[in-house]
Amino acid sequence: MAKEVFDFEALSALKFNDYKKDYCKPAKVKKAKACLLIMEFTIVSRKKKCIFIPFNKLEQARLAYFVLKNSKDTAFKKAFKTVVLTTVASTKGDDGFLNVTLDLVKTKLTAAYIKETAQEFFKEVKLNLDVTGMPEEDTETSETETTSESSTDVSVDDNTIKELRKEFQEAKNQSKQISKADPKTRVTLIEDTWNKLEVLMPKLAE
């Protein structure tokens, strides 16, 4: 499924200068409505405090976020620390470079921490950075994410937990079918899987 959504392995194999030309050119950033920030990412043996991946639609970025967070490729997941989903807005700055505002959608890191950590990278690719907003997930002031993606309140009954696990497993099993499907069926499966996740995610956050 991962390569149908975004080829993260191809990204990690790019030389950094080629990455900048492909992903950080002003014309591409201007069109972006969302992005993933991959924190502490290793790209061709060079560790960067973050990598910026722009997407033209929030739905595309959200699906790529889900795929990356749930990847079973342990070797690839060792190449980065965590991933952040944001919306993107850009305007031309007085210095001639783009002012890029990232509004947080999914992360456990604070806007202040992300801005401080990513600032060096954005200066390197000649983009002025601002980070705003409160993400859908609870923020934490620590520099690291907790290993547990969510916690269950003790007041939630066992039947509710079992039902949520069942729904999540169904969506997970369906996602595995995507890479095996023919192109026409694949689009339908991606949309159907995403629709299930949109319904399920608010329940998991309750």
C-alpha positions in Angstrom: 0.0 0.0 0.0 2.8 2.4 0.9 4.2 3.0 -2.6 0.7 3.6 -4.0 0.3 6.5 -1.5 3.9 7.7 -1.3 7.2 6.1 -2.0 9.1 6.8 1.2 12.0 4.4 0.3 12.6 6.3 -2.9 12.7 9.6 -0.8 15.3 8.2 1.6 17.5 7.1 -1.4 17.6 10.6 -2.9 20.6 12.8 -2.7 19.8 15.9 -0.5 20.3 18.4 -3.4 17.9 16.3 -5.6 15.4 16.2 -2.7 15.5 20.0 -2.5 14.9 20.4 -6.2 12.1 18.0 -6.2 10.2 18.9 -3.0 11.2 22.4 -1.9 11.1 24.5 -5.1 8.7 27.5 -4.7 6.3 26.4 -7.4 5.7 23.1 -5.6 5.4 24.7 -2.2 2.9 27.3 -3.4 0.5 24.5 -4.6 0.8 22.6 -1.3 -2.3 22.5 1.0 -0.7 20.0 3.4 2.6 18.4 4.3 4.3 15.7 6.3 7.3 16.7 8.5 9.4 13.6 9.1 11.5 14.4 12.2 15.2 13.4 12.4 15.1 11.7 9.1 18.2 10.0 7.5 18.4 10.7 3.8 21.3 9.0 2.0 23.3 8.7 5.3 22.7 12.4 6.2 20.6 12.9 9.2 18.3 16.0 9.0 16.3 17.4 11.9 13.3 17.2 9.6 12.2 16.6 6.0 9.4 18.5 4.4 7.0 16.6 2.1 4.3 18.8 0.4 1.0 17.5 -0.8 -1.6 19.2 -3.0 -4.5 17.9 -0.9 -4.9 17.3 2.9 -6.6 13.9 2.2 -3.4 12.7 0.3 -1.2 13.8 3.2 -3.4 12.3 5.8 -3.4 8.9 4.1 0.4 9.0 3.7 0.6 9.9 7.4 -1.5 6.8 8.3 0.5 4.5 6.1 3.8 5.7 7.6 2.7 5.5 11.2 1.4 2.0 10.7 4.3 0.7 8.5 5.6 -2.8 9.5 9.0 -2.0 7.8 11.1 -1.8 10.9 14.3 -1.1 9.0 12.7 2.0 7.3 11.1 3.2 10.6 14.5 3.3 12.2 15.4 6.0 9.7 13.2 8.6 11.4 11.9 9.6 14.8 8.3 10.7 14.3 6.0 12.2 11.6 3.9 15.3 11.8 0.8 16.1 9.7 0.0 19.8 9.0 -1.8 22.0 6.6 0.3 24.5 4.5 -0.2 28.2 3.6 2.4 30.2 1.8 2.9 33.9 0.9 5.9 35.8 -0.6 8.1 37.3 2.1 9.8 40.7 2.0 13.1 39.0 1.6 12.0 37.3 -1.6 11.6 33.9 -0.1 8.3 32.1 0.7 6.7 32.5 4.1 5.4 29.0 4.9 2.9 28.6 7.8 2.3 25.0 9.0 -0.9 24.5 11.0 -0.7 21.3 13.1 -3.2 18.5 12.4 -1.7 15.3 13.8 1.2 15.2 16.2 2.1 14.9 19.9 4.7 17.6 19.6 4.1 21.3 20.3 4.2 24.0 17.7 7.0 25.7 19.5 9.2 22.6 19.6 8.5 21.8 16.0 9.4 25.3 14.9 12.6 25.4 16.9 13.7 22.0 15.6 12.7 22.5 12.0 14.0 26.1 11.7 17.5 25.2 10.6 16.2 22.9 7.8 13.8 25.5 6.4 16.6 28.1 6.3 18.7 25.6 4.4 16.0 25.2 1.7 15.3 29.0 1.7 11.8 28.9 3.2 10.7 31.1 6.1 8.9 29.0 8.7 6.0 29.5 11.1 4.2 26.8 13.0 0.8 27.3 14.5 -2.3 25.5 15.8 -3.4 22.8 18.2 -3.2 19.2 16.7 -6.0 16.7 16.9 -4.0 14.5 19.2 -3.0 15.7 22.7 0.3 17.7 22.7 3.2 17.0 24.9 6.1 19.2 25.9 8.6 16.4 25.8 11.0 16.2 22.8 10.0 12.6 22.2 6.7 11.0 21.5 5.4 8.3 23.9 5.6 4.8 22.6 1.9 4.3 23.1 -0.2 6.0 20.4 -3.2 6.3 22.6 -4.5 5.4 26.1 -7.9 4.0 27.1 -9.8 5.7 29.9 -10.7 3.3 32.7 -14.4 4.3 32.4 -14.6 2.8 28.9 -16.3 -0.6 29.1 -14.7 -3.8 27.7 -17.3 -4.2 25.0 -16.6 -0.8 23.6 -12.9 -1.6 23.5 -13.5 -4.9 21.7 -15.7 -3.3 19.2 -13.1 -0.6 18.4 -10.4 -3.2 18.0 -12.6 -5.2 15.6 -13.4 -2.1 13.5 -9.7 -1.1 13.4 -8.6 -4.7 12.4 -11.2 -4.7 9.6 -9.8 -1.4 8.2 -6.2 -2.7 8.6 -7.0 -6.0 6.8 -8.6 -4.1 4.0 -5.6 -1.8 3.6 -3.4 -4.9 3.0 -5.5 -5.8 0.0 -4.8 -2.5 -1.8 -1.3 -3.5 -3.2 -2.7 -6.7 -4.6 -5.7 -5.1 -6.3 -5.9 -4.1 -10.0 -5.6 -0.3 -10.6 -9.4 0.2 -10.9 -10.2 -1.7 -7.7 -7.3 -0.1 -5.9 -8.7 3.4 -6.0 -12.0 2.2 -4.6 -10.3 0.3 -1.8 -8.2 3.3 -0.9 -11.3 5.5 -0.7 -13.2 2.9 1.3 -10.4 2.3 3.7 -10.0 6.0 4.3 -13.7 6.5 4.9 -13.6 3.7 7.5 -10.7 5.4 9.2 -12.4 8.8 9.2 -15.3 7.2 11.1 -13.1 5.2 13.4 -10.4 7.8 14.4 -12.7 10.1 16.4 -14.0 7.0 18.4 -10.4 6.1 19.3 -9.7 9.6 20.5 -12.7 9.6 22.9 
